[in-house]
Amino acid sequence: MASPLLRLSRRGLRSLLGPQSGLVPVRNLSTESGAAAGGSSSDRVKWDYRGQRRIIPLGQWLPKIAVDAYVAPNVVLAGQVTVYDGASVWNGSVLRGDLNKITVGFCSNVQERCVLHAAWTSPTGLPAETLIERYVTVGAGSLLRSCSVEPECIIGQRSILMEGSLVETNAILEAGTVVPPGRRIPSGELWAGNPARFVRKLTHEETLEIPKLAVAINDLMQSHFSEFLPYSTVYLEVEKLKKALGIPL
């Protein structure tokens, strides 16, 4: 007799209080099972953002991307981020401009899984923004925070540039280089290590190759960029399918 009375008392409380009162624990599984069985999905919760968002406005700041710049679909740009003409930001990178500006200059490239962000202030008194000027190559897996990279430089893979650091024109950092806060890498030199140490002067031929690398990556970018046009290269697959089925092209 106890269990029938308990069921009756629960039904009575539901009718008096209703499911929205929060006093009676109600688990409605029929909606999930009905939807799974092909029923109406009107009772389901609708989420506005289920996947990753590439462009994230923060307050009044909206990331700006030039028309001919390439930003991969799984890149995250947040806040005060500007990507200039001919620049490219490759898969998995995060550019977080919530505290200060981040700029990727003309024909520069930020390769896969890089993280760029900025602090409120810089220990050197220089602007705390993260600035990458023109014809700069930032290798995959690098971390740049409130630093400045002048034109025509190469930042090797998995390098770390800390607050207030400066890489001058025509400088190269080897892979895995760590530049401490406030350190300056002089123009025309090769540095490496943790912390970064001077290795040698660059030859004239090596200096000429720096912008050529950025241009080569820009050319490679064009083939990736074309895949996001309205038609991309889908027409080639259609032509193959028509040929296989004997349909006149």
Short mmCIF file of the C-alpha atoms (twelve columns), coordinates in Angstrom:
data_MODEL
# 
_entry.id   MODEL 
# 
loop_
_atom_site.group_PDB 
_atom_site.id 
_atom_site.type_symbol 
_atom_site.label_atom_id 
_atom_site.label_alt_id 
_atom_site.label_comp_id 
_atom_site.label_asym_id 
_atom_site.label_seq_id 
_atom_site.Cartn_x 
_atom_site.Cartn_y 
_atom_site.Cartn_z 
_atom_site.pdbx_PDB_model_num 
ATOM 1   C CA . MET A 1   0.000  0.000  0.000   1 
ATOM 2   C CA . ALA A 2   2.923  2.345  0.643   1 
ATOM 3   C CA . SER A 3   4.080  2.547  -2.984  1 
ATOM 4   C CA . PRO A 4   0.609  3.348  -4.480  1 
ATOM 5   C CA . LEU A 5   0.104  6.042  -1.869  1 
ATOM 6   C CA . LEU A 6   3.535  7.489  -2.641  1 
ATOM 7   C CA . ARG A 7   2.720  7.646  -6.335  1 
ATOM 8   C CA . LEU A 8   -0.626 9.307  -5.640  1 
ATOM 9   C CA . SER A 9   0.994  11.872 -3.351  1 
ATOM 10  C CA . ARG A 10  3.588  12.762 -6.032  1 
ATOM 11  C CA . ARG A 11  0.866  13.186 -8.664  1 
ATOM 12  C CA . GLY A 12  -1.071 15.413 -6.320  1 
ATOM 13  C CA . LEU A 13  1.955  17.585 -5.632  1 
ATOM 14  C CA . ARG A 14  2.654  17.906 -9.335  1 
ATOM 15  C CA . SER A 15  -0.905 19.019 -10.046 1 
ATOM 16  C CA . LEU A 16  -0.802 21.568 -7.230  1 
ATOM 17  C CA . LEU A 17  2.706  22.956 -7.648  1 
ATOM 18  C CA . GLY A 18  3.438  22.333 -11.317 1 
ATOM 19  C CA . PRO A 19  6.784  21.300 -12.834 1 
ATOM 20  C CA . GLN A 20  8.105  24.897 -12.870 1 
ATOM 21  C CA . SER A 21  7.960  25.343 -9.102  1 
ATOM 22  C CA . GLY A 22  11.301 23.587 -8.542  1 
ATOM 23  C CA . LEU A 23  9.979  21.813 -5.426  1 
ATOM 24  C CA . VAL A 24  9.178  18.537 -7.136  1 
ATOM 25  C CA . PRO A 25  11.993 16.820 -9.059  1 
ATOM 26  C CA . VAL A 26  10.588 16.058 -12.487 1 
ATOM 27  C CA . ARG A 27  12.609 14.142 -15.105 1 
ATOM 28  C CA . ASN A 28  10.970 14.254 -18.487 1 
ATOM 29  C CA . LEU A 29  12.765 11.750 -20.701 1 
ATOM 30  C CA . SER A 30  9.956  11.405 -23.214 1 
ATOM 31  C CA . THR A 31  11.159 14.462 -25.149 1 
ATOM 32  C CA . GLU A 32  14.620 13.003 -25.693 1 
ATOM 33  C CA . SER A 33  13.330 9.572  -26.636 1 
ATOM 34  C CA . GLY A 34  10.674 11.052 -28.916 1 
ATOM 35  C CA . ALA A 35  13.194 13.230 -30.694 1 
ATOM 36  C CA . ALA A 36  15.568 10.313 -31.067 1 
ATOM 37  C CA . ALA A 37  12.746 8.282  -32.567 1 
ATOM 38  C CA . GLY A 38  12.096 10.917 -35.186 1 
ATOM 39  C CA . GLY A 39  9.513  12.949 -33.301 1 
ATOM 40  C CA . SER A 40  9.201  16.684 -33.022 1 
ATOM 41  C CA . SER A 41  12.313 18.539 -31.863 1 
ATOM 42  C CA . SER A 42  10.446 21.681 -30.754 1 
ATOM 43  C CA . ASP A 43  11.131 20.840 -27.095 1 
ATOM 44  C CA . ARG A 44  14.874 20.590 -27.615 1 
ATOM 45  C CA . VAL A 45  17.216 23.283 -26.361 1 
ATOM 46  C CA . LYS A 46  18.512 25.388 -29.233 1 
ATOM 47  C CA . TRP A 47  22.126 26.512 -28.931 1 
ATOM 48  C CA . ASP A 48  23.287 29.527 -30.892 1 
ATOM 49  C CA . TYR A 49  26.965 28.501 -30.932 1 
ATOM 50  C CA . ARG A 50  27.676 24.800 -31.031 1 
ATOM 51  C CA . GLY A 51  30.925 24.940 -32.986 1 
ATOM 52  C CA . GLN A 52  34.007 27.068 -32.900 1 
ATOM 53  C CA . ARG A 53  33.668 30.773 -33.677 1 
ATOM 54  C CA . ARG A 54  36.420 32.273 -35.801 1 
ATOM 55  C CA . ILE A 55  35.627 35.962 -35.241 1 
ATOM 56  C CA . ILE A 56  34.935 36.982 -31.638 1 
ATOM 57  C CA . PRO A 57  34.047 40.640 -30.951 1 
ATOM 58  C CA . LEU A 58  35.001 41.910 -27.503 1 
ATOM 59  C CA . GLY A 59  33.115 45.024 -26.457 1 
ATOM 60  C CA . GLN A 60  33.692 47.673 -29.115 1 
ATOM 61  C CA . TRP A 61  36.574 45.767 -30.727 1 
ATOM 62  C CA . LEU A 62  35.957 43.644 -33.807 1 
ATOM 63  C CA . PRO A 63  38.766 41.728 -35.581 1 
ATOM 64  C CA . LYS A 64  39.591 43.129 -39.031 1 
ATOM 65  C CA . ILE A 65  40.669 40.901 -41.923 1 
ATOM 66  C CA . ALA A 66  41.765 42.230 -45.310 1 
ATOM 67  C CA . VAL A 67  39.895 40.969 -48.353 1 
ATOM 68  C CA . ASP A 68  42.858 39.047 -49.759 1 
ATOM 69  C CA . ALA A 69  44.155 37.757 -46.411 1 
ATOM 70  C CA . TYR A 70  43.783 34.068 -45.607 1 
ATOM 71  C CA . VAL A 71  42.536 33.022 -42.177 1 
ATOM 72  C CA . ALA A 72  41.965 29.280 -41.762 1 
ATOM 73  C CA . PRO A 73  38.489 28.141 -40.612 1 
ATOM 74  C CA . ASN A 74  39.663 26.866 -37.222 1 
ATOM 75  C CA . VAL A 75  41.612 29.998 -36.292 1 
ATOM 76  C CA . VAL A 76  40.321 32.170 -33.429 1 
ATOM 77  C CA . LEU A 77  40.584 35.957 -33.705 1 
ATOM 78  C CA . ALA A 78  39.329 37.848 -30.653 1 
ATOM 79  C CA . GLY A 79  39.172 41.564 -29.984 1 
ATOM 80  C CA . GLN A 80  41.752 44.050 -31.308 1 
ATOM 81  C CA . VAL A 81  43.212 41.940 -34.126 1 
ATOM 82  C CA . THR A 82  44.113 43.229 -37.589 1 
ATOM 83  C CA . VAL A 83  45.275 40.973 -40.444 1 
ATOM 84  C CA . TYR A 84  46.597 43.011 -43.378 1 
ATOM 85  C CA . ASP A 85  46.656 42.380 -47.129 1 
ATOM 86  C CA . GLY A 86  48.351 39.205 -48.310 1 
ATOM 87  C CA . ALA A 87  48.859 37.935 -44.769 1 
ATOM 88  C CA . SER A 88  47.899 34.432 -43.684 1 
ATOM 89  C CA . VAL A 89  47.004 32.818 -40.368 1 
ATOM 90  C CA . TRP A 90  47.094 29.050 -40.518 1 
ATOM 91  C CA . ASN A 91  45.185 26.230 -38.847 1 
ATOM 92  C CA . GLY A 92  44.782 26.114 -35.097 1 
ATOM 93  C CA . SER A 93  46.265 29.516 -34.282 1 
ATOM 94  C CA . VAL A 94  44.779 31.815 -31.641 1 
ATOM 95  C CA . LEU A 95  45.159 35.602 -31.762 1 
ATOM 96  C CA . ARG A 96  43.691 37.032 -28.555 1 
ATOM 97  C CA . GLY A 97  43.546 40.811 -28.550 1 
ATOM 98  C CA . ASP A 98  41.560 41.314 -25.381 1 
ATOM 99  C CA . LEU A 99  44.128 43.422 -23.509 1 
ATOM 100 C CA . ASN A 100 45.960 45.123 -26.372 1 
ATOM 101 C CA . LYS A 101 46.343 45.214 -30.146 1 
ATOM 102 C CA . ILE A 102 47.636 42.408 -32.346 1 
ATOM 103 C CA . THR A 103 48.741 43.211 -35.909 1 
ATOM 104 C CA . VAL A 104 49.827 40.836 -38.684 1 
ATOM 105 C CA . GLY A 105 51.437 42.915 -41.428 1 
ATOM 106 C CA . PHE A 106 51.452 42.747 -45.211 1 
ATOM 107 C CA . CYS A 107 52.483 39.375 -46.685 1 
ATOM 108 C CA . SER A 108 53.396 37.974 -43.255 1 
ATOM 109 C CA . ASN A 109 52.332 34.520 -42.134 1 
ATOM 110 C CA . VAL A 110 51.486 33.003 -38.764 1 
ATOM 111 C CA . GLN A 111 51.737 29.262 -39.151 1 
ATOM 112 C CA . GLU A 112 49.923 26.380 -37.453 1 
ATOM 113 C CA . ARG A 113 49.084 26.372 -33.709 1 
ATOM 114 C CA . CYS A 114 50.664 29.738 -32.898 1 
ATOM 115 C CA . VAL A 115 49.419 31.803 -29.960 1 
ATOM 116 C CA . LEU A 116 49.574 35.593 -30.078 1 
ATOM 117 C CA . HIS A 117 48.348 37.741 -27.220 1 
ATOM 118 C CA . ALA A 118 49.313 40.902 -25.377 1 
ATOM 119 C CA . ALA A 119 49.618 42.329 -21.861 1 
ATOM 120 C CA . TRP A 120 48.342 45.607 -20.437 1 
ATOM 121 C CA . THR A 121 51.811 47.138 -20.226 1 
ATOM 122 C CA . SER A 122 55.364 46.378 -21.310 1 
ATOM 123 C CA . PRO A 123 58.356 46.350 -18.933 1 
ATOM 124 C CA . THR A 124 60.401 48.354 -21.452 1 
ATOM 125 C CA . GLY A 125 57.951 51.238 -21.646 1 
ATOM 126 C CA . LEU A 126 57.306 50.480 -25.314 1 
ATOM 127 C CA . PRO A 127 53.746 49.842 -26.542 1 
ATOM 128 C CA . ALA A 128 52.464 46.543 -25.166 1 
ATOM 129 C CA . GLU A 129 50.796 45.533 -28.410 1 
ATOM 130 C CA . THR A 130 51.974 42.526 -30.413 1 
ATOM 131 C CA . LEU A 131 53.226 43.822 -33.755 1 
ATOM 132 C CA . ILE A 132 54.289 41.678 -36.703 1 
ATOM 133 C CA . GLU A 133 55.344 43.849 -39.623 1 
ATOM 134 C CA . ARG A 134 55.615 42.965 -43.319 1 
ATOM 135 C CA . TYR A 135 57.281 39.860 -44.828 1 
ATOM 136 C CA . VAL A 136 57.620 38.076 -41.485 1 
ATOM 137 C CA . THR A 137 57.400 34.300 -41.122 1 
ATOM 138 C CA . VAL A 138 56.297 32.982 -37.707 1 
ATOM 139 C CA . GLY A 139 56.961 29.252 -37.448 1 
ATOM 140 C CA . ALA A 140 54.434 26.700 -36.220 1 
ATOM 141 C CA . GLY A 141 53.796 26.411 -32.500 1 
ATOM 142 C CA . SER A 142 55.307 29.775 -31.553 1 
ATOM 143 C CA . LEU A 143 54.150 32.013 -28.697 1 
ATOM 144 C CA . LEU A 144 54.355 35.799 -29.035 1 
ATOM 145 C CA . ARG A 145 53.313 38.111 -26.204 1 
ATOM 146 C CA . SER A 146 53.537 41.923 -26.326 1 
ATOM 147 C CA . CYS A 147 56.551 41.857 -28.651 1 
ATOM 148 C CA . SER A 148 57.535 43.612 -31.867 1 
ATOM 149 C CA . VAL A 149 58.915 41.936 -34.984 1 
ATOM 150 C CA . GLU A 150 60.237 44.342 -37.610 1 
ATOM 151 C CA . PRO A 151 60.018 43.702 -41.380 1 
ATOM 152 C CA . GLU A 152 61.645 40.695 -43.062 1 
ATOM 153 C CA . CYS A 153 62.332 38.362 -40.135 1 
ATOM 154 C CA . ILE A 154 61.996 34.632 -39.560 1 
ATOM 155 C CA . ILE A 155 60.780 33.317 -36.201 1 
ATOM 156 C CA . GLY A 156 61.599 29.611 -35.989 1 
ATOM 157 C CA . GLN A 157 59.143 26.924 -34.954 1 
ATOM 158 C CA . ARG A 158 58.153 26.705 -31.253 1 
ATOM 159 C CA . SER A 159 59.887 29.984 -30.433 1 
ATOM 160 C CA . ILE A 160 58.769 32.135 -27.496 1 
ATOM 161 C CA . LEU A 161 58.957 35.934 -27.528 1 
ATOM 162 C CA . MET A 162 58.145 37.489 -24.156 1 
ATOM 163 C CA . GLU A 163 56.928 40.950 -23.125 1 
ATOM 164 C CA . GLY A 164 58.851 43.914 -24.498 1 
ATOM 165 C CA . SER A 165 61.146 41.863 -26.736 1 
ATOM 166 C CA . LEU A 166 62.147 43.286 -30.107 1 
ATOM 167 C CA . VAL A 167 63.349 41.491 -33.229 1 
ATOM 168 C CA . GLU A 168 64.919 43.956 -35.636 1 
ATOM 169 C CA . THR A 169 64.858 43.875 -39.438 1 
ATOM 170 C CA . ASN A 170 66.525 40.946 -41.240 1 
ATOM 171 C CA . ALA A 171 66.993 38.821 -38.106 1 
ATOM 172 C CA . ILE A 172 66.412 35.078 -37.770 1 
ATOM 173 C CA . LEU A 173 65.535 33.025 -34.687 1 
ATOM 174 C CA . GLU A 174 66.207 29.317 -34.883 1 
ATOM 175 C CA . ALA A 175 63.584 26.776 -33.815 1 
ATOM 176 C CA . GLY A 176 62.893 26.671 -30.087 1 
ATOM 177 C CA . THR A 177 64.447 30.063 -29.321 1 
ATOM 178 C CA . VAL A 178 63.238 31.811 -26.159 1 
ATOM 179 C CA . VAL A 179 63.614 35.594 -26.105 1 
ATOM 180 C CA . PRO A 180 63.369 36.915 -22.492 1 
ATOM 181 C CA . PRO A 181 61.367 40.056 -21.604 1 
ATOM 182 C CA . GLY A 182 62.957 43.258 -22.877 1 
ATOM 183 C CA . ARG A 183 65.613 41.506 -25.000 1 
ATOM 184 C CA . ARG A 184 66.566 43.038 -28.366 1 
ATOM 185 C CA . ILE A 185 67.646 40.890 -31.311 1 
ATOM 186 C CA . PRO A 186 69.856 43.126 -33.515 1 
ATOM 187 C CA . SER A 187 69.401 43.407 -37.256 1 
ATOM 188 C CA . GLY A 188 71.175 40.965 -39.571 1 
ATOM 189 C CA . GLU A 189 71.955 38.342 -36.882 1 
ATOM 190 C CA . LEU A 190 71.067 34.719 -36.159 1 
ATOM 191 C CA . TRP A 191 70.079 33.892 -32.558 1 
ATOM 192 C CA . ALA A 192 69.183 30.591 -30.911 1 
ATOM 193 C CA . GLY A 193 68.782 28.851 -27.564 1 
ATOM 194 C CA . ASN A 194 67.021 29.321 -24.237 1 
ATOM 195 C CA . PRO A 195 67.613 32.074 -23.389 1 
ATOM 196 C CA . ALA A 196 68.412 33.428 -26.842 1 
ATOM 197 C CA . ARG A 197 72.120 33.843 -27.612 1 
ATOM 198 C CA . PHE A 198 73.978 35.302 -30.559 1 
ATOM 199 C CA . VAL A 199 75.152 32.674 -33.065 1 
ATOM 200 C CA . ARG A 200 76.562 34.563 -36.053 1 
ATOM 201 C CA . LYS A 201 75.993 37.295 -38.579 1 
ATOM 202 C CA . LEU A 202 73.747 36.524 -41.552 1 
ATOM 203 C CA . THR A 203 75.216 36.469 -45.041 1 
ATOM 204 C CA . HIS A 204 73.867 38.734 -47.748 1 
ATOM 205 C CA . GLU A 205 72.315 35.726 -49.516 1 
ATOM 206 C CA . GLU A 206 70.487 34.639 -46.348 1 
ATOM 207 C CA . THR A 207 69.115 38.134 -45.899 1 
ATOM 208 C CA . LEU A 208 67.712 38.092 -49.436 1 
ATOM 209 C CA . GLU A 209 65.994 34.741 -48.797 1 
ATOM 210 C CA . ILE A 210 63.899 36.042 -45.876 1 
ATOM 211 C CA . PRO A 211 61.272 37.946 -47.910 1 
ATOM 212 C CA . LYS A 212 61.341 35.229 -50.581 1 
ATOM 213 C CA . LEU A 213 60.131 32.717 -47.992 1 
ATOM 214 C CA . ALA A 214 57.220 34.983 -47.054 1 
ATOM 215 C CA . VAL A 215 56.298 35.416 -50.730 1 
ATOM 216 C CA . ALA A 216 56.472 31.637 -51.297 1 
ATOM 217 C CA . ILE A 217 54.057 31.026 -48.418 1 
ATOM 218 C CA . ASN A 218 51.803 33.740 -49.824 1 
ATOM 219 C CA . ASP A 219 51.732 31.871 -53.143 1 
ATOM 220 C CA . LEU A 220 50.882 28.644 -51.318 1 
ATOM 221 C CA . MET A 221 48.141 30.489 -49.480 1 
ATOM 222 C CA . GLN A 222 46.337 31.221 -52.736 1 
ATOM 223 C CA . SER A 223 45.499 27.551 -53.332 1 
ATOM 224 C CA . HIS A 224 44.051 27.250 -49.820 1 
ATOM 225 C CA . PHE A 225 42.202 30.540 -50.161 1 
ATOM 226 C CA . SER A 226 40.520 29.442 -53.411 1 
ATOM 227 C CA . GLU A 227 38.887 26.497 -51.626 1 
ATOM 228 C CA . PHE A 228 36.666 28.947 -49.738 1 
ATOM 229 C CA . LEU A 229 35.353 30.697 -52.837 1 
ATOM 230 C CA . PRO A 230 31.722 29.932 -53.818 1 
ATOM 231 C CA . TYR A 231 32.733 27.231 -56.309 1 
ATOM 232 C CA . SER A 232 36.283 26.310 -55.180 1 
ATOM 233 C CA . THR A 233 37.343 23.137 -57.022 1 
ATOM 234 C CA . VAL A 234 34.108 21.184 -56.667 1 
ATOM 235 C CA . TYR A 235 33.564 21.439 -60.424 1 
ATOM 236 C CA . LEU A 236 36.545 19.115 -60.945 1 
ATOM 237 C CA . GLU A 237 34.856 16.392 -58.899 1 
ATOM 238 C CA . VAL A 238 31.644 16.905 -60.865 1 
ATOM 239 C CA . GLU A 239 33.509 16.495 -64.138 1 
ATOM 240 C CA . LYS A 240 35.141 13.284 -62.888 1 
ATOM 241 C CA . LEU A 241 31.762 11.928 -61.821 1 
ATOM 242 C CA . LYS A 242 30.167 12.797 -65.174 1 
ATOM 243 C CA . LYS A 243 33.018 11.122 -67.034 1 
ATOM 244 C CA . ALA A 244 32.745 7.973  -64.896 1 
ATOM 245 C CA . LEU A 245 28.990 7.752  -65.526 1 
ATOM 246 C CA . GLY A 246 29.312 8.513  -69.246 1 
ATOM 247 C CA . ILE A 247 27.382 11.761 -69.018 1 
ATOM 248 C CA . PRO A 248 28.349 14.337 -71.688 1 
ATOM 249 C CA . LEU A 249 30.269 17.242 -70.171 1 
# 
